[in-house]
């Protein structure tokens, strides 16, 4: 019995590391897709994300409003299940508190919360398909 306990203890750190890697990877892939802003807790002119697309290669494209400016941007992202970090191609970094629950993504910035809903496929894909039919 003591050999079994000793074996379990020796594998525990490895199992914990494996769990962390799988959890982090799972968060990255769960966020992949096209998201559309559906709700804001405060003024949409201060912070709102109209749409946001995350790709498997950790790139993103977004149209958003931040402190009164409306713009589109592209860049790379990192998501660990609680924090979303955006690294725009133009430079800089923005960090947000984020929570993913099924097909809903809540992103917080300076006491503003935006709720996004995951779409089945990007609108551009739907338009392309409709043109073919």
Contact map, one row per residue, 1 for C-alpha under 8 A:
1111100000000000000000000000000000000000000000000000000000000000000000000000000000000000000000000000000000000000000000000000000000000
1111110000000000000000000000000000000000000000000000000000000000000000000000000000000000000000000000000000000000000000000000000000000
1111111000000000000000000000000000000000000000000000000000000000000000000000000000000000000000000000000000000000000000000000000000000
1111111100000000000000000000000000000000000000000000000000000000000000000000000000000000000000000000000000000000000000000000000000000
1111111110000000000000000000000000000000000000000000000000000000000000000000000000000000000000000000000000000000000000000000000000000
0111111111000000000000000000000000000000000000000000000000000000000000000000000000000000000000000000000000000000000000000000000000000
0011111111100000000000000000000000000000000000000000000000000000000000000000000000000000000000000000000000000000000000000000000000000
0001111111110000000000000000000000000000000000000000000000000000000000000000000000000000000000000000000000000000000000000000000000000
0000111111111000000000000000000000000000000000000000000000000000000000000000000000000000000000000000000000000000000000000000000000000
0000011111111100000000000000000000000000000000000000000000000000000000000000000000000000000000000000000000000000000000000000000000000
0000001111111110000000000000000000000000000000000000000000000000000000000000000000000000000000000000000000000000000000000000000000000
0000000111111111000000000000000000000000000000000000000000000000000000000000000000000000000000000000000000000000000000000000000000000
0000000011111111100000000000000000000000000000000000000000000000000000000000000000000000000000000000000000000000000000000000000000000
0000000001111111110000000000000000000000000000000000000000000000000000000000000000000000000000000000000000000000000000000000000000000
0000000000111111111000000000000000000000000000000000000000000000000000000000000000000000000000000000000000000000000000000000000000000
0000000000011111111100000000000000000000000000000000000000000000000000000000000000000000000000000000000000000000000000000000000000000
0000000000001111111110000000000000000000000000000000000000000000000000000000000000000000000000000000000000000000000000000000000000000
0000000000000111111111000000000000000000000000000000000000000000000000000000000000000000000000000000000000000000000000000000000000000
0000000000000011111111100000000000000000000000000000000000000000000000000000000000000000000000000000000000000000000000000000000000000
0000000000000001111111110000000000000000000000000000000000000000000000000000000000000000000000000000000000000000000000000000000000000
0000000000000000111111111000000000000000000000000000000000000000000000000000000000000000000000000000000000000000000000000000000000000
0000000000000000011111111100000000000000000000000000000000000000000000000000000000000000000000000000000000000000000000000000000000000
0000000000000000001111111110000000000000000000000000000000000000000000000000000000000000000000000000000000000000000000000000000000000
0000000000000000000111111111000000000000000000000000000000000000000000000000001110000000000000000000000000000000000000000000000000000
0000000000000000000011111111100000000000000000000000000000000000000000000000000000000000000000000000000000000000000000000000000000000
0000000000000000000001111111110000000000000000000000000000000000000000000000000000000000000000000000000000000000000000000000000000000
0000000000000000000000111111111000000000000000000000000000000000000000000000001110000000000000000000000000000000000000000000000000000
0000000000000000000000011111111100000000000000000000000001000000000000000000011100000000000000000000000000000000000000000000000000000
0000000000000000000000001111111100000000000000000000000100000000000000000000000000000000000000000000000000000000000000000000000000000
0000000000000000000000000111111100000000000000000000000000000000000000000000000000000000000000000000000000000000000000000000000000000
0000000000000000000000000011111110000000000000000000010000000000000000000000001000000000000000000001000000000000000000000000000000000
0000000000000000000000000001111111000000000000000000111100000000000000000000000000000000000000000000000000000000000000000000000000000
0000000000000000000000000000001111100000000000000000111000000000000000000000000000000000000000000000000000000000000001101100000000000
0000000000000000000000000000000111110000000000000011110000000000000000000000000000000000000000000000000000000000000001111100000000000
0000000000000000000000000000000011111000000000000011100000000000000000000000000000000000000000000000000000000000000111100000000000000
0000000000000000000000000000000001111100000000001111000000000000000000000000000000000000000000000000000000000000000111100000000000000
0000000000000000000000000000000000111110000000011110000000000000000000000000000000000000000000000000000000000000011110000000000000000
0000000000000000000000000000000000011111000000000000000000000000000000000000000000000000000000000000000000000000011110000000000000000
0000000000000000000000000000000000001111100000000000000000000000000000000000000000000000000000000000000000000000011100000000000000000
0000000000000000000000000000000000000111111100010000000000000000000000000000000000000000000000000000000000000001111000000000000000000
0000000000000000000000000000000000000011111000000000000000000000000000000000000000000000000000000000000000000001110000000000000000000
0000000000000000000000000000000000000001111101100000000000000000000000000000000000000000000000000000000000000001100000000000000000000
0000000000000000000000000000000000000001111111100000000000000000000000000000000000000000000000000000000000000000000000000000000000000
0000000000000000000000000000000000000001011111110000000000000000100000000000000000000000000000000000000000000000000000000000000000000
0000000000000000000000000000000000000000001111110000000000000000111110000000000000000000000000000000000000000000000000000000000000000
0000000000000000000000000000000000000000011111110000000000000000111100000000000000000000000000000000000000000000000000000000000000000
0000000000000000000000000000000000000000011111111000000000000001111100000000000000000000000000000000000000001001010000000000000000000
0000000000000000000000000000000000001001000111111100000000000001110000000000000000000000000000000000000000000000010000000000000000000
0000000000000000000000000000000000011000000000111111000000000111100000000000000000000000000000000000000000000000010100000000000000000
0000000000000000000000000000000000011000000000011111000000000111100000000000000000000000000000000000000000000000000000000000000000000
0000000000000000000000000000000001111000000000001111100000000111000000000000000000000000000000000000000000000000000100000000000000000
0000000000000000000000000000000001110000000000001111110000011110000000000000000000000000000000000000000000000000000000000000000000000
0000000000000000000000000000000111100000000000000011111000011100000000000000000000000000000000000000000000000000000000000000000000000
0000000000000000000000000000001111000000000000000001111101111000000000000000000000000000000000000000000000000000000000000000000000000
0000000000000000000000000000000110000000000000000000111111110000000000000000000000000000000000000000000000000000000000000000000000000
0000000000000000000000000000100100000000000000000000011111100000000000000000000000000000000000000000000000000000000000000000000000000
0000000000000000000000000000000000000000000000000000001111100000000000000000000000000000000000000000000000000000000000000000000000000
0000000000000000000000000001000000000000000000000000011111110000000000000001110000000000000000000000000000000000000000000000000000000
0000000000000000000000000000000000000000000000000000011111111000000000000111100000000000000000000000000000000000000000000000000000000
0000000000000000000000000000000000000000000000000001111001111100000000000111100000000000000000000000000000000000000000000000000000000
0000000000000000000000000000000000000000000000000001110000111110000000011110000000000000000000000000000000000000000000000000000000000
0000000000000000000000000000000000000000000000001111100000011111000000011100000000000000000000000000000000000000000000000000000000000
0000000000000000000000000000000000000000000000001111000000001111100001111000000000000000000000000000000000000000000000000000000000000
0000000000000000000000000000000000000000000000111110000000000111110001110000000000000000000000000000000000000000000000000000000000000
0000000000000000000000000000000000000000000111111100000000000011111111100000000000000000000000000000000000000000000000000000000000000
0000000000000000000000000000000000000000000011110000000000000001111111000000000000000000000000000000000000000000000000000000000000000
0000000000000000000000000000000000000000000011100000000000000000111110000000000000000000000000000000000000000000000000000000000000000
0000000000000000000000000000000000000000000011100000000000000000111111000000000000000000000000000000000000000000000000000000000000000
0000000000000000000000000000000000000000000010000000000000000000111111100000000000000000000000000000000000000000000000000000000000000
0000000000000000000000000000000000000000000000000000000000000011110111110000000000000000000000000000000000000000000000000000000000000
0000000000000000000000000000000000000000000000000000000000000011100011111000000000000000000000000000000000000000000000000000000000000
0000000000000000000000000000000000000000000000000000000000001111000001111100000000000000000000000000000000000000000000000000000000000
0000000000000000000000000000000000000000000000000000000000001110000000111110000000000001100000000000000000000000000000000000000000000
0000000000000000000000000000000000000000000000000000000000111100000000011111000000000001100000000000000000000000000000000000000000000
0000000000000000000000000000000000000000000000000000000000111000000000001111100000000111110000000000000000000000000000000000000000000
0000000000000000000000000000000000000000000000000000000001110000000000000111110000000111100000000000000000000000000000000000000000000
0000000000000000000000000000000000000000000000000000000001110000000000000011111000011110000000000000000000000000000000000000000000000
0000000000000000000000000001000000000000000000000000000001000000000000000001111100111100000000000000000000000000000000000000000000000
0000000000000000000000010011001000000000000000000000000000000000000000000000111111111000000000000000000000000000000000000000000000000
0000000000000000000000010011000000000000000000000000000000000000000000000000011111110000000000000000000000000000000000000000000000000
0000000000000000000000010010000000000000000000000000000000000000000000000000001111110000000000000111000000000000000000000000000000000
0000000000000000000000000000000000000000000000000000000000000000000000000000001111110000000000001110000000000000000000000000000000000
0000000000000000000000000000000000000000000000000000000000000000000000000000011111111000000000111110000000000000000000000000000000000
0000000000000000000000000000000000000000000000000000000000000000000000000000111111111100000000111100000000000000000000000000000000000
0000000000000000000000000000000000000000000000000000000000000000000000000000111000111110000011110000000000000000000000000000000000000
0000000000000000000000000000000000000000000000000000000000000000000000000011110000011111000011100000000000000000000000000000000000000
0000000000000000000000000000000000000000000000000000000000000000000000000011100000001111101111000000000000000000000000000000000000000
0000000000000000000000000000000000000000000000000000000000000000000000001111000000000111111110000000000000000000000000000000000000000
0000000000000000000000000000000000000000000000000000000000000000000000001111000000000011111000000000000000000000000000000000000000000
0000000000000000000000000000000000000000000000000000000000000000000000000010000000000001111100000000000000000000000000000000000000000
0000000000000000000000000000000000000000000000000000000000000000000000000000000000000011111110000000000000000000000000000000000000000
0000000000000000000000000000000000000000000000000000000000000000000000000000000000000011011111000000000000000000000000000000000000000
0000000000000000000000000000000000000000000000000000000000000000000000000000000000001111001111100000000000000000000000000000000000000
0000000000000000000000000000000000000000000000000000000000000000000000000000000000001110000111110000000000000000000000000000000000000
0000000000000000000000000000000000000000000000000000000000000000000000000000000000111100000011111000000000000000000000000000000000000
0000000000000000000000000000000000000000000000000000000000000000000000000000000000111000000001111100000000111000000000000000000000000
0000000000000000000000000000000000000000000000000000000000000000000000000000000001110000000000111110000000111000000000000000000000000
0000000000000000000000000000000000000000000000000000000000000000000000000000000011110000000000011111000011110000000000000000000000000
0000000000000000000000000000000000000000000000000000000000000000000000000000000011100000000000001111100011100000000000000000000000000
0000000000000000000000000000001000000000000000000000000000000000000000000000000010000000000000000111111111000000000000000000000000000
0000000000000000000000000000000000000000000000000000000000000000000000000000000000000000000000000011111110000000000000000000000000000
0000000000000000000000000000000000000000000000000000000000000000000000000000000000000000000000000001111100000000000000000000000000000
0000000000000000000000000000000000000000000000000000000000000000000000000000000000000000000000000001111110000000000011000000000000000
0000000000000000000000000000000000000000000000000000000000000000000000000000000000000000000000000001111111000000001111000000000000000
0000000000000000000000000000000000000000000000000000000000000000000000000000000000000000000000000111101111100000001111000000000000000
0000000000000000000000000000000000000000000000000000000000000000000000000000000000000000000000000111000111110000111100000000000000000
0000000000000000000000000000000000000000000000000000000000000000000000000000000000000000000000011110000011111000111000000000000000000
0000000000000000000000000000000000000000000000000000000000000000000000000000000000000000000000011100000001111111110000000000000000000
0000000000000000000000000000000000000000000000100000000000000000000000000000000000000000000000011000000000111111100000000000000000000
0000000000000000000000000000000000000000000000000000000000000000000000000000000000000000000000000000000000011111000000000000000000000
0000000000000000000000000000000000000000000000000000000000000000000000000000000000000000000000000000000000011111100000000000000000000
0000000000000000000000000000000000000001110000100000000000000000000000000000000000000000000000000000000000011111110000000000000000000
0000000000000000000000000000000000000001110000000000000000000000000000000000000000000000000000000000000001111011111000000000000000000
0000000000000000000000000000000000001111100000111000000000000000000000000000000000000000000000000000000001110001111100000000000000000
0000000000000000000000000000000000001111000000000000000000000000000000000000000000000000000000000000000111100000111110000000000000000
0000000000000000000000000000000000111110000000001010000000000000000000000000000000000000000000000000000111000000011111000000000000000
0000000000000000000000000000000000111100000000000000000000000000000000000000000000000000000000000000001110000000001111100000000000000
0000000000000000000000000000000011110000000000000000000000000000000000000000000000000000000000000000001110000000000111110000000000000
0000000000000000000000000000000011110000000000000000000000000000000000000000000000000000000000000000000000000000000011111100000000000
0000000000000000000000000000000001000000000000000000000000000000000000000000000000000000000000000000000000000000000001111100000000000
0000000000000000000000000000000011000000000000000000000000000000000000000000000000000000000000000000000000000000000000111110110000000
0000000000000000000000000000000011000000000000000000000000000000000000000000000000000000000000000000000000000000000000111111110000000
0000000000000000000000000000000000000000000000000000000000000000000000000000000000000000000000000000000000000000000000001111111000000
0000000000000000000000000000000000000000000000000000000000000000000000000000000000000000000000000000000000000000000000000111111100000
0000000000000000000000000000000000000000000000000000000000000000000000000000000000000000000000000000000000000000000000001111111110000
0000000000000000000000000000000000000000000000000000000000000000000000000000000000000000000000000000000000000000000000001111111111000
0000000000000000000000000000000000000000000000000000000000000000000000000000000000000000000000000000000000000000000000000011111111100
0000000000000000000000000000000000000000000000000000000000000000000000000000000000000000000000000000000000000000000000000001111111110
0000000000000000000000000000000000000000000000000000000000000000000000000000000000000000000000000000000000000000000000000000111111111
0000000000000000000000000000000000000000000000000000000000000000000000000000000000000000000000000000000000000000000000000000011111111
0000000000000000000000000000000000000000000000000000000000000000000000000000000000000000000000000000000000000000000000000000001111111
0000000000000000000000000000000000000000000000000000000000000000000000000000000000000000000000000000000000000000000000000000000111111
0000000000000000000000000000000000000000000000000000000000000000000000000000000000000000000000000000000000000000000000000000000011111
